[in-house]
């Protein structure tokens, strides 16, 4: 009998230990941020100071707190945050963005989340944190240990599980370390939909530099076939140039084109801009079956832009010649987005253009070609940021018009921020290299930390395009 009882206890103990071993929380993200105050104080990056001190930047600040609060609250909760939860989070996230802050997000095996935050905020903000934070994080944990907000050593700490071991370690770590004078951000995230990143951002010698490592779990090495850009199209007259190999399909899938490219062999992609007009941006992608790819895109857009479609759908003229592998859309003034494949029907490039291409008389600059030849380079991006901003703005406005939207207004804070920032923006370079299977090195040097594309996306997120009113007159005429 005693042997049976002992065996039962051993089994129970083993099950309990196994459960404990499997219940270790996993770090989702960790950061230490200098805050907008710290960014504006960076004498090593004077352009960053000037860009963040302008009136348009101040006008966007309130929208950033609101949008970022909603996005952050939803991410922490693992979904979309309810409006009342987002409203609670917005002013607190505004403090995290505005002042020096630190944070960690942990996921427990039972599906709950533990949130740890610290911010160097003025004492008069403490009552708001004490009121909002517990309400914000209450749905994250159903246990008896509740949230707490406390001040210590100039920091305001807000943790979702008061007294937990993670909270204690977090407090010690934040209190015992400091951000260097030029360090703007330390970031660590777990691999998931996107690769995990461990990176630092520093201000140095007039530039903002990113250095870090990207990791994907269980990834095999990416084949780095020899670069093969179209020398008869890309030449010396460029203000921006991007190249990618081995990662083209994931990049296009993240752009929302996964259903169109599924099954296609897309090995390399190039994008470049010429200085002639804001629409002088061009792209090519290696495609194993160009005709099929263009045909699939045609089948996707044709119903959306049919000129005899029901009122309220997108208006435009689709032009398609399958024998010549050309697909064009006329739906916006000046620019005509066009896809074209090789005329011989063989595997090769599919090209993208908005306006006619002015062929260059000289080759791609030697400096750019040399960068592509460095070991393991998968992605290379160079631009004259101030000159490339109008290209991305114009290209995305074409997208707005084609989708039946009104682009962000010229007098809006987003467009004004870009106009105020442009005089201070210089060259930007981003390089991602494969170091080993699943491990990639990230290097970036820019004026303020972001590229022109990222700046345009950021301002459009804060000052987005709007829907055009439905033409009721046309609808009435149709009903008759």
ZIURFEN-V728358 format. One record per run of one state. SS is the DSSP state (helix for helix, strand for strand, loop for the rest). FROM is the first residue (numbers start at 1). TO is the last residue. If there is no record, write none. Layout:
SS	FROM	TO
SS	FROM	TO
This chain:
loop	1	1
helix	2	22
loop	23	25
strand	26	33
loop	34	34
helix	35	40
loop	41	42
helix	43	52
loop	53	54
helix	55	77
loop	78	82
helix	83	98
loop	99	100
strand	101	107
loop	108	112
strand	113	119
loop	120	122
helix	123	140
loop	141	147
strand	148	152
loop	153	154
strand	155	159
loop	160	164
helix	165	176
loop	177	182
strand	183	189
loop	190	195
strand	196	204
loop	205	206
strand	207	215
loop	216	239
strand	240	245
loop	246	247
helix	248	261
loop	262	267
strand	268	273
loop	274	280
strand	281	287
loop	288	289
helix	290	305
loop	306	316
strand	317	321
loop	322	325
strand	326	330
loop	331	336
strand	337	341
loop	342	347
strand	348	353
loop	354	365
helix	366	372
loop	373	376
strand	377	384
helix	385	402
loop	403	404
strand	405	406
loop	407	412
helix	413	422
loop	423	426
strand	427	436
loop	437	438
strand	439	446
loop	447	451
helix	452	462
loop	463	465
strand	466	467
loop	468	471
helix	472	479
loop	480	480
